[in-house]
Amino acid sequence: MKKSRLAQVVVNLKEMGLGQGIISDPFSIYYLTGLAIDPGERLFALLIKGDGSATLFNNRLFPLPEGEGLKIIYHSDGEDGLGMLAEALADGPLGVDKVWPARFLLPLLARGRAIQPVLGSAAVDDARMAKDPEEVALMRAASRVNDAVMAQAIAALAAGISESEMVGVVGDLHVKHGADGALPQLICFGAGSSEPHHESGPATLQEGDSVILDIFAPVRRYWCDMTRTVFYRSVSAEQREVYEVVKAANLAGLAAVAPGVPLMEIDAAARRVIEGAGYGQYFTHRLGHGIGLDVHEPPDCSATSTAIARPGMCFSIEPGIYLPGRWGVRIEDLVVVTEDGVEVLNHYPKELQVVG
Ligand SMILES: [Mn+2]
């Protein structure tokens, strides 16, 4: 067990008026126990009680080491694992993870116990938002991998290569540099770069293309995520102007990060730069997202975010301008909030580059 993390979740549950909570997100269970499995459709749930006890309900197909402070109750296929969990519950309010499937929760309620389920995810989400030093070190190491991969990926841009081929190049580079696996990446050429969530396909690299490389992977389970935009062989005056606006917005966002600052103000700091340059309507998404064991996790860094920056929080700063049907520019870095400001986790340069 990760005892200090568990203690924080117990405190959070108590502040929510909860003496018990079910955590089922495998990433949250890993965060608290150091144990990772992919349970598929089978019951996998960690019951945390106000006294600090932790009991994992797990299928016998996934044997796990029973560590100090963690009890594991196994069921086999065909056994009533949910009944074992029900027996361990106290009557009264029960915090339930937002991702616990209805196929478990509804039959549990149908057992007639005097349980009142409430959304309890915040107890663990809030703890996960502020990374501890061990996690910050892992986030830093993951982004170092991404910096190295970005340099080699940009060097691999060549006449006629397709977006899909570049996806493979980046995935291979991630694995070579120590990522946990090769994933589909967001590589966008030309008109594809005008779509923030473009699906990489057969488009081939052409002179004058805006090239967005949004690359990401877990490294020892913690995610990196960075975006750079380069131009292939030539760049227009308009592309240059938009690039510098997005870069200034990225830098304004980074500069706004400090403990105590509402994340909506960080979004606003970057957005103001883009609006001031007359491109506000083309910045069509939030400034950033939290990141850690999940590639997207709390806190949200948007105009409606209620989060306030505190030390250990990790999130992205990724302003973009997308001119519909033409091209786009996005520049993304990850940050960690420090005691007195910000540490930017990515170091790959942001000066405008014409490559090839
Ligand atoms: Mn991102």
Boltz pocket constraint, residues with backbone or C-beta under 6 A from the ligand:
constraints:
  - pocket:
      binder: B
      contacts: [[A, 225], [A, 226], [A, 289], [A, 295], [A, 316], [A, 318], [A, 332]]
      max_distance: 6.0
